[in-house]
Amino acid sequence: MEFVRSGGQYWIVFFAMIKANTSLDIKEVFGAGGLISQSFGGFEERAVQVQMARAVQKAFADGKHLAVEAGTGVGKSFAYLIPAIELVYKNAGKVLISTFTITLQEQLTGKDIPFLTKCLPRGFTAVLAKGRGNYLCKRRLEFALRRQGRLFDESGSQLAVINDWARETEDGSLSDITFVPKGKVWDLVKSEHGNCRGRKCRHFRECFYWRARRRLETADIVVANHALLFSDLVLKEQGASVLPEYGHVIIDEAQNIEHVAEDHFGIDISNYRVRFLLDGLYNPRTHRGLLAYMGSGSKTEAAMKMIGRIDKEARAFFKTVREWYEENKKQSNGRCYANFVDDRIGGHLKELRLELAKLAKQTEDVDEKFEITRFVDRCAGLAMELECFLAQKQPDYVNWVKGGSSGGGRQGRVVLKSAAVNVGPDVKRCLFDKYESVILTSATLSCGAADKGSQGSGFEFF
């Protein structure tokens, strides 16, 4: 391991010494009169940018991990894009670039990458990756339109707008729509893993999601965000994926990956989440939901009764959690012990899951079967997470409660949260151990100033 200070910035290089004898002449790219300056008027050579580019290039060549702190003005994106493009030229595999903010994604895909495609001698392809839930599913839209009378109240008009938009859009994603649909509306028409007929669907060839997925498969460089990256890493451990296979990873704005990893490896259960699940199935007050569409009578009566029971027990459960929080928040700041309250929901959710699974087997409507099955999975997942949280089965995790304000007779937001005390082992297992070379960069990676000649560089947390 070597610590380097250059241009007022601290660098830490894992197992990769910075040398000039690289296979691509970085100087010819970044130097005066180089490829970039020939196409970019006013471009000036920056020693720290050259140093970073060589470090990234060397890390890729040696199959090592690299962390680089470089502040504003260094030109980080070009410094890692050029070595990434070199990998493409060498047919060394797909490169994934992950950012935290939409602003940086837009800079990469709308400015930096298009510029480099023009000034470099060989072409390459780069595609922006979006989460699957950003795309409209035409099959689910048709199903929602068939049952909208039993599904929506006044917000049903949004479905008609989405239907009109679906006939015109080429992209089919939320970023292309002219308004923000209500969550409960989009939830019923979005593309979902496990709720897809794949090649058996009559919309497969023109499917927005699969069309985007095919572009990702053929792209040389994929640009994603940290949330999508970690969703993919978690799913890959389960034998699935949301992104195509990639061999090298570059993480910009890397100071945020700890918190993103906490969210993906942790637990987040709220009373709103339970309410959203139940309302999607059946709301006794409005008489709307999936079960209402399937019809009343003995077919769905048992499930509807279970939903009413779970609703009652959930309100009582979260009321108890809130009272515990209000009584203990000054002493514990919300941190709770194992089984601090009784589980009044989990058992009922498991019963509902079994009843829904039975309904899924009985129905002959394929679309209806898929919709029921998604609720089977959601019930199972919620019950499992609740049991894990209350029993505190993960010893190296911290569990706590957050209680929002309530008023007007309404129950405010109550949340059960669980996160690893140290996400390092999880990130190591699913990211650093899986990929030969991972590059991390940011303007703020270190957590303290370093003295000259000292090993205390502020990177000790790595």
Secondary structure, 3 states (H helix, E strand, C coil): CEEEEECCEEEEECCCCCCCCCCCCHHHHHCCCCHHHHHCCCCCCCHHHHHHHHHHHHHHHHCCCEEEECCCCCCHHHHHHHHHHHHHHCCCCCEEEEECCHHHHHHHHHHHHHHHHHHCCCCCCEEECCCHHHEECHHHHHHHHHCHHHCCCCCHHHHHHHHHHHHHCCCCEHHHCCCCCCHHHHCCCECCCCCCCHHHCCCCCCCHHHHHHHHHHHCCEEEEEHHHHHHHHHHHCCCCCCCCCCCEEEECCHHHHHHHHHHHHCEEEEHHHHHHHHHHHCECCCCECHHHHHCCCHHHHHHHHHHHHHHHHHHHHHHHHHHHHHHHHHHHCCECCCCCCCCCCHHHHHHHHHHHHHHHHHCCCHHHHHHHHHHHHHHHHHHHHHHHHHHCCCCCEEEEEEECCCECCECCCEEEEEEECCCHHHHHHHHHCCCCEEEEEECCCCCCCCCCCCCCCCCCCC
